[in-house]
Amino acid sequence: MKWDSCSVLVTGGTGSFGKKFVEVMLRDHHPKRLIVFSRDEWKQHEMQVSGFDDNTYPSLRYFIGDVRDVDRLRRAMNGVDVVVHAAALKQIPACEYNPIEAVMTNVMGARNVIEAALDMEVRNVMAISTDKAVNPINLYGATKLVAEKLFVQANSYAGSGPTRFSCVRYGNVVASRGSVVPLFLEQRKNRKVTITDPRMTRFWITLDQGVKFVVRCIELMHGPKRGGQIFVPKIPSMKLRDLCEAVAPGCDVEHIGIRSGEKLHEALISEDEARYTVELEDMYVIQPVNPPWGKENWAGAKRLPEGFRYASDTNTQWLSVEELRHLIEEAHHEENR
């Protein structure tokens, strides 16, 4: 895939993922045009004054718009080759308290991205999903599950047209907005931190790793029969008590219990999904079931064993306290550059 001849648009372009995506694309891939699509003019201004301006990067564009507005999406996607859909309401308590707003952005917004991409004949659309979409127990996870289903099945609507849709699904992102790390950093000033349950485990990935995985998966889905896959990276797990020790060593710890809408452990692939999932060296590919647009054969892929489940508590890769500390320091160094 020749990125330097592509026009690329990222929804939610001023969020944690969006900013890192813009950084990586400008640094490593040099697209012909890179469009930041988001609804917050102040965050766009902050990005521009931090160095991501069109004087430094003539290919960079900023569009004010909301994924709830399909007409604005169509205008923004004019001449676009690749769309990365990262816009979402993702704070679990906020989604629970504002369920209609969550549905309007995460579900109807996904539909609007699909409609606009089909109408404007965008070539590749990659949606960013989450482990919360697997057997969801909160509204955020449920909306992301629906969004996944919409993007996978959107390939049927594309028919013989050029547009192909896929998803990337991964776990918690190190030190992203709303993660527990900033909370621990603030609490350690008082030498006391709160954790929900010391048994809790989570998948973890850095922003840089997440962005590079998305870019690679877009390249993999490029072709006449590609589309409809959910790409899942092989990433390590961490224990919440180890994270607490990494961020706030020596602090008193108070156990407050699991909050509403939280799981003790997360899964990236359920047992039911594993039946139509193949394993590659560094990822899993959840394939669409009997897709009318044609199924892709993956060279060197292995079928998964009966009963396989990719979950944070049964993972074979684990981060130690020192590795967690290093990742967090690295993430904050990147954020403050």
Backbone torsions as a table, in degrees:
resi	resn	phi	psi	omega
1	MET	NA	129.1	-178.0
2	LYS	-97.1	94.1	-177.1
3	TRP	-63.0	-31.1	-176.2
4	ASP	-70.2	-7.9	175.0
5	SER	-109.9	9.2	-176.2
6	CYS	-106.0	146.3	166.8
7	SER	-100.5	128.0	-172.7
8	VAL	-123.2	137.2	176.1
9	LEU	-124.1	136.2	175.7
10	VAL	-121.7	120.1	173.4
11	THR	-79.5	152.0	-173.6
12	GLY	64.2	35.1	-171.0
13	GLY	-70.6	-10.9	177.3
14	THR	-102.9	4.3	176.4
15	GLY	-79.3	-178.4	-178.5
16	SER	-58.4	-50.2	178.8
17	PHE	-65.4	-45.9	-175.7
18	GLY	-58.2	-45.1	-179.5
19	LYS	-64.3	-42.5	178.6
20	LYS	-67.2	-37.8	177.2
21	PHE	-60.6	-46.0	178.4
22	VAL	-59.9	-44.7	179.8
23	GLU	-59.4	-47.9	-177.6
24	VAL	-67.1	-42.2	-179.5
25	MET	-63.5	-43.2	-179.8
26	LEU	-69.7	-34.8	-177.4
27	ARG	-78.2	-40.5	-169.1
28	ASP	-110.3	-23.4	-168.8
29	HIS	-123.5	-21.6	171.8
30	HIS	51.3	60.6	179.3
31	PRO	-64.1	155.8	179.0
32	LYS	-60.8	-37.8	178.6
33	ARG	-149.3	136.4	-179.7
34	LEU	-130.5	117.3	-173.0
35	ILE	-109.3	122.8	173.5
36	VAL	-92.7	114.4	-178.4
37	PHE	-111.3	116.9	177.9
38	SER	-159.2	168.1	-174.0
39	ARG	-100.3	-2.8	-173.9
40	ASP	-106.8	105.0	-177.7
41	GLU	-65.4	-32.4	-178.5
42	TRP	-67.9	-41.9	178.4
43	LYS	-65.9	-35.3	175.2
44	GLN	-64.4	-41.3	176.9
45	HIS	-60.7	-44.5	179.7
46	GLU	-60.8	-40.6	177.5
47	MET	-62.1	-42.1	-178.1
48	GLN	-66.2	-43.5	-178.8
49	VAL	-74.2	-17.0	177.1
50	SER	-82.0	0.1	176.1
51	GLY	121.8	-11.6	179.5
52	PHE	-93.9	68.6	-178.0
53	ASP	-115.6	163.2	-174.7
54	ASP	-76.5	-10.6	172.7
55	ASN	-74.6	-42.1	177.6
56	THR	-75.0	-38.7	-177.9
57	TYR	-126.0	90.9	-176.6
58	PRO	-60.6	-18.8	-179.2
59	SER	-81.6	-9.2	-171.8
60	LEU	-86.2	135.4	178.2
61	ARG	-130.5	149.5	175.8
62	TYR	-120.7	125.5	177.3
63	PHE	-118.1	121.9	168.7
64	ILE	-76.9	128.4	179.5
65	GLY	-179.9	163.0	-178.4
66	ASP	-123.4	138.9	179.6
67	VAL	-65.8	-9.9	174.1
68	ARG	-75.6	-12.0	-176.0
69	ASP	-107.7	96.9	-174.8
70	VAL	-66.7	-32.6	179.2
71	ASP	-65.8	-40.3	178.0
72	ARG	-67.2	-37.0	176.3
73	LEU	-62.3	-43.8	178.7
74	ARG	-58.9	-44.8	-180.0
75	ARG	-62.0	-43.4	-178.0
76	ALA	-67.6	-29.9	-177.2
77	MET	-88.0	4.5	178.7
78	ASN	-60.5	117.4	-180.0
79	GLY	79.0	8.8	-177.8
80	VAL	-85.8	140.2	179.2
81	ASP	-98.1	-37.4	-174.6
82	VAL	-131.9	132.0	174.3
83	VAL	-118.9	131.3	170.6
84	VAL	-111.6	118.2	-175.1
85	HIS	-98.9	102.3	-178.3
86	ALA	-116.9	-2.9	-178.6
87	ALA	-71.4	133.3	178.5
88	ALA	-169.8	154.8	162.2
89	LEU	-89.0	120.2	-169.6
90	LYS	-124.8	-5.4	178.1
91	GLN	-77.4	118.6	-172.9
92	ILE	-58.0	-48.9	179.9
93	PRO	-62.5	-38.8	-179.8
94	ALA	-64.6	-39.2	178.5
95	CYS	-67.4	-38.4	178.8
96	GLU	-65.3	-38.7	-176.9
97	TYR	-79.8	-26.0	-178.1
98	ASN	-125.1	63.4	-170.0
99	PRO	-62.9	-38.2	-178.9
100	ILE	-67.1	-38.8	177.4
101	GLU	-62.0	-40.5	178.7
102	ALA	-63.1	-42.2	179.1
103	VAL	-66.4	-41.8	-178.4
104	MET	-61.9	-40.2	-179.5
105	THR	-83.2	-50.5	-170.2
106	ASN	-80.3	-30.5	-179.4
107	VAL	-101.2	-58.3	-179.9
108	MET	-66.7	-33.0	174.9
109	GLY	-62.7	-40.3	176.2
110	ALA	-62.4	-43.9	178.0
111	ARG	-59.6	-42.5	-179.4
112	ASN	-64.2	-40.0	176.7
113	VAL	-60.8	-42.7	179.1
114	ILE	-63.1	-49.2	-178.6
115	GLU	-59.8	-46.6	-178.1
116	ALA	-65.3	-41.1	-179.5
117	ALA	-64.4	-40.5	177.2
118	LEU	-64.4	-45.4	-177.4
119	ASP	-64.8	-36.4	-176.7
120	MET	-95.1	4.0	176.7
121	GLU	55.8	44.1	170.8
122	VAL	-63.2	142.7	-174.1
123	ARG	-79.8	-50.6	-176.8
124	ASN	-129.4	132.4	175.9
125	VAL	-125.0	123.9	178.8
126	MET	-119.0	121.7	179.5
127	ALA	-99.6	139.9	179.4
128	ILE	-93.5	122.0	179.9
129	SER	-117.8	-166.5	-168.7
130	THR	-149.6	157.9	175.3
131	ASP	-64.2	-19.7	178.6
132	LYS	-65.1	-15.7	179.8
133	ALA	-78.4	-11.2	-179.0
134	VAL	-88.7	118.4	-176.7
135	ASN	45.6	60.1	-171.3
136	PRO	-65.4	145.1	175.2
137	ILE	-122.2	0.7	175.4
138	ASN	-130.3	166.6	-175.5
139	LEU	-65.5	-38.6	178.4
140	TYR	-56.1	-50.4	179.0
141	GLY	-61.4	-39.0	-179.9
142	ALA	-64.7	-41.6	179.3
143	THR	-67.2	-35.1	179.2
144	LYS	-72.6	-32.2	173.9
145	LEU	-63.6	-45.5	177.9
146	VAL	-61.1	-42.9	179.3
147	ALA	-60.1	-42.6	176.5
148	GLU	-57.4	-47.5	-179.4
149	LYS	-60.1	-40.7	179.3
150	LEU	-62.8	-45.3	-177.5
151	PHE	-68.4	-39.8	178.9
152	VAL	-63.5	-49.3	-175.6
153	GLN	-74.6	-16.3	178.2
154	ALA	-59.8	-21.2	177.5
155	ASN	-63.4	-26.8	175.9
156	SER	-67.2	-38.1	179.9
157	TYR	-69.5	-28.1	-179.3
158	ALA	-67.0	-32.2	178.8
159	GLY	55.9	-126.1	-179.3
160	SER	-88.3	3.1	178.5
161	GLY	-71.2	174.7	-172.6
162	PRO	-82.2	-13.3	-168.8
163	THR	-80.3	133.6	176.1
164	ARG	-129.3	141.2	-175.2
165	PHE	-121.4	137.2	172.5
166	SER	-146.1	174.8	179.7
167	CYS	-131.5	152.6	167.0
168	VAL	-115.3	133.9	179.9
169	ARG	-125.5	122.3	175.0
170	TYR	-144.6	-178.8	-171.8
171	GLY	-95.6	-156.1	-176.3
172	ASN	-60.7	143.8	-179.3
173	VAL	-102.8	131.6	-177.4
174	VAL	-55.1	121.6	170.9
175	ALA	57.6	26.1	177.0
176	SER	-74.4	169.1	179.3
177	ARG	-58.0	131.3	177.0
178	GLY	85.2	-0.9	179.8
179	SER	-77.8	171.8	-176.1
180	VAL	-75.6	-19.4	-176.5
181	VAL	-60.7	-50.1	177.4
182	PRO	-58.6	-34.0	177.3
183	LEU	-64.1	-47.2	178.4
184	PHE	-60.7	-41.1	-179.8
185	LEU	-62.0	-38.5	178.5
186	GLU	-72.0	-41.7	-176.7
187	GLN	-69.0	-30.9	-176.2
188	ARG	-67.0	-16.7	175.5
189	LYS	-61.3	-29.8	178.8
190	ASN	-99.3	7.1	176.5
191	ARG	63.3	25.0	176.4
192	LYS	-146.2	126.9	-179.9
193	VAL	-121.7	153.2	178.8
194	THR	-112.2	132.3	174.1
195	ILE	-127.4	148.5	-175.1
196	THR	-71.2	-52.9	-178.5
197	ASP	-154.4	124.6	-176.8
198	PRO	-65.1	-16.6	179.1
199	ARG	-81.5	-12.3	-172.8
200	MET	-62.4	139.5	175.9
201	THR	-127.7	154.4	177.9
202	ARG	-145.7	150.8	166.7
203	PHE	-74.4	147.7	177.6
204	TRP	-136.8	143.4	179.2
205	ILE	-148.0	147.6	176.7
206	THR	-83.8	158.8	177.4
207	LEU	-58.1	-43.7	-179.0
208	ASP	-61.3	-43.7	177.8
209	GLN	-64.0	-41.2	179.9
210	GLY	-62.0	-45.5	-179.5
211	VAL	-64.6	-45.7	-178.5
212	LYS	-64.2	-34.3	177.3
213	PHE	-67.0	-41.9	178.1
214	VAL	-61.0	-45.7	179.8
215	VAL	-60.1	-44.2	-179.6
216	ARG	-64.2	-39.7	-178.4
217	CYS	-69.3	-33.3	173.7
218	ILE	-61.3	-40.6	178.4
219	GLU	-66.0	-35.0	179.7
220	LEU	-70.2	-32.3	-177.3
221	MET	-84.4	2.3	-176.7
222	HIS	-79.1	111.6	-179.8
223	GLY	160.5	170.9	-171.7
224	PRO	-66.6	-32.4	-176.4
225	LYS	-112.0	4.6	179.5
226	ARG	-70.9	155.1	176.7
227	GLY	128.5	145.8	177.9
228	GLY	93.9	-4.5	179.2
229	GLN	-82.6	154.1	167.6
230	ILE	-113.5	115.1	-176.8
231	PHE	-92.2	131.3	-177.5
232	VAL	-126.7	118.4	179.9
233	PRO	-76.5	153.1	170.5
234	LYS	-84.0	110.3	-175.5
235	ILE	-131.3	159.5	-177.2
236	PRO	-79.7	163.0	172.8
237	SER	-103.3	164.0	172.8
238	MET	-140.9	154.5	176.1
239	LYS	-97.0	136.9	-177.2
240	LEU	-58.6	-36.9	-179.9
241	ARG	-67.4	-32.5	176.1
242	ASP	-70.0	-37.8	177.2
243	LEU	-63.0	-42.6	178.2
244	CYS	-59.2	-43.9	179.2
245	GLU	-66.0	-35.6	-179.7
246	ALA	-68.4	-38.5	-175.0
247	VAL	-89.1	-39.1	-173.7
248	ALA	-132.2	64.4	-178.1
249	PRO	-64.4	138.3	176.7
250	GLY	81.5	-2.5	-179.8
251	CYS	-82.2	152.6	172.0
252	ASP	-67.1	144.1	-177.3
253	VAL	-120.7	127.7	175.8
254	GLU	-111.4	127.5	178.5
255	HIS	-91.0	120.3	-173.8
256	ILE	-109.6	-3.6	178.0
257	GLY	88.7	152.5	-178.8
258	ILE	-65.5	134.4	-179.4
259	ARG	-80.1	161.3	177.7
260	SER	-57.8	132.6	178.1
261	GLY	88.7	0.4	179.3
262	GLU	-101.4	152.2	172.8
263	LYS	-107.8	156.7	174.0
264	LEU	-69.9	-40.8	177.2
265	HIS	-133.3	155.4	178.7
266	GLU	-111.9	157.1	175.5
267	ALA	-124.6	145.5	174.1
268	LEU	-102.8	-24.0	175.1
269	ILE	-140.1	124.7	178.0
270	SER	-82.2	167.5	178.2
271	GLU	-61.3	-38.2	-179.3
272	ASP	-68.1	-40.8	178.3
273	GLU	-67.4	-30.0	-176.2
274	ALA	-61.4	-23.6	-178.3
275	ARG	-66.7	-25.2	177.5
276	TYR	-122.0	33.3	177.1
277	THR	-112.3	141.5	174.7
278	VAL	-115.3	153.1	-177.9
279	GLU	-108.6	128.2	170.9
280	LEU	-108.4	-178.5	-173.1
281	GLU	-58.6	-43.7	-174.5
282	ASP	-124.2	14.1	-179.2
283	MET	-159.7	167.3	169.1
284	TYR	-114.0	148.6	177.6
285	VAL	-123.4	110.3	176.1
286	ILE	-82.7	114.6	-174.1
287	GLN	-90.8	149.6	176.2
288	PRO	-66.0	147.3	-178.6
289	VAL	-86.4	119.4	178.5
290	ASN	46.3	56.9	-177.6
291	PRO	-71.2	130.4	179.0
292	PRO	-68.3	-16.9	-179.8
293	TRP	-87.1	-0.4	176.4
294	GLY	103.9	136.5	-178.8
295	LYS	-96.6	140.8	-179.2
296	GLU	-93.3	136.6	173.5
297	ASN	-90.7	132.5	-177.0
298	TRP	-104.6	115.2	-178.5
299	ALA	-62.5	131.8	176.6
300	GLY	77.3	5.5	-178.3
301	ALA	-79.0	147.9	178.7
302	LYS	-113.7	143.0	172.6
303	ARG	-73.3	153.2	179.8
304	LEU	-89.7	148.8	-179.1
305	PRO	-68.3	155.9	178.7
306	GLU	-56.8	133.5	178.5
307	GLY	82.3	6.5	-179.6
308	PHE	-64.5	141.0	176.0
309	ARG	-146.4	126.3	-178.5
310	TYR	-96.6	98.4	-173.0
311	ALA	-127.3	156.3	-174.7
312	SER	-68.4	-26.1	-178.2
313	ASP	-87.5	-18.1	-179.9
314	THR	-111.7	12.7	180.0
315	ASN	-62.6	152.6	177.0
316	THR	-93.5	-10.8	178.7
317	GLN	-111.0	129.9	-179.4
318	TRP	-133.4	142.9	176.2
319	LEU	-91.7	132.4	176.0
320	SER	-81.3	171.8	178.1
321	VAL	-59.7	-43.1	-179.8
322	GLU	-66.3	-40.5	177.9
323	GLU	-64.9	-40.7	176.6
324	LEU	-61.6	-44.8	-179.9
325	ARG	-60.8	-41.6	179.8
326	HIS	-64.5	-43.8	-179.8
327	LEU	-63.1	-40.6	-179.4
328	ILE	-67.2	-44.3	177.6
329	GLU	-61.2	-40.5	179.5
330	GLU	-65.0	-42.4	-179.9
331	ALA	-63.4	-41.7	-179.3
332	HIS	-72.3	-32.5	174.6
333	HIS	-63.2	-43.2	179.4
334	GLU	-63.8	-41.2	-175.9
335	GLU	-67.2	-32.9	-174.2
336	ASN	-97.8	7.8	-180.0
337	ARG	-67.0	NA	NA
